[in-house]
Amino acid sequence: MDEANLTLHYSFGNQPRAVQIIAKIVSYILHPLFIPTYIFLWLVKRFAINFAGITQQGLLFKEISVFINASFFPAFAVFLLWRLKFIQSIFLRTQKDRVIPYIITMIFYWWMWYLSRSFTDQPIVLKFFFFGIFLTTVFGLIINNFIKISMHAIGAGTFFTFIILTCLYYQTLFGADIAIATFLAGLICTARLMLNHHSTAEIYLGLFVGIICQLLGVWIAL
């Protein structure tokens, strides 16, 4: 069936303009490409002792490196694909548009995980986090052949699960952080539904993939 003629059932009708604007802002700020940077900054804040061997300049360099590799390069690649007319929109509204960006992001995430294996001056949990987000691109690419799985929901499931797993690994409890992560995950998924960009099935599947991939990351990469 032609993808352009494929109609999915969405749970929400047209929302007021104010709601749509808020949903778009949430989608931009909590875009899945920003999740690795947010996670790294959260680790710096909550587990600063694990970065004790790094100078302030070195830590800043690592933060910038995470942003460049996880956010800037993949986003810039999407922009180039759009300008070169390999994809129809930078917003990746169709499954076809998402194939090459998935592959490009997969390469960058694999590289981040590969480098993290030899790092001794940062939290060990980053190893399974980077491997987990690499897996999300693998599963996302495969599932994308059948359904337009929500990338935002994958990101939501990823950071929600990672925060819980990190607390368990270090045997500490940041209840407020877990509560905020839960709220934000729900906010992201609700925003995507309000914008009618995904069906509930695509949202739930994205959450499931994000959660499972972090669990697999712990099992395989640690």
Secondary structure, DSSP 8 states (H G I E B T S, - for coil): --GGG-----S-----HHHHHHHHHHHHHT-GGGHHHHHHHHHHHH-GGGGTTS-HHHHHHHHHHHHIIIIIHHHHHHHHHHHTTSSS-TT--SHHHHHHHHHHHHHHHHHHHHHHTT--SS-THHHHHHHHHHHHHHHHHHHTTTS---HHHHHHHHHHHHHHHHHHHTT---HHHHHHHHHHHHHHHHHHHHTT-S-HHHHHHHHHHHHHHHHHHHHHH-
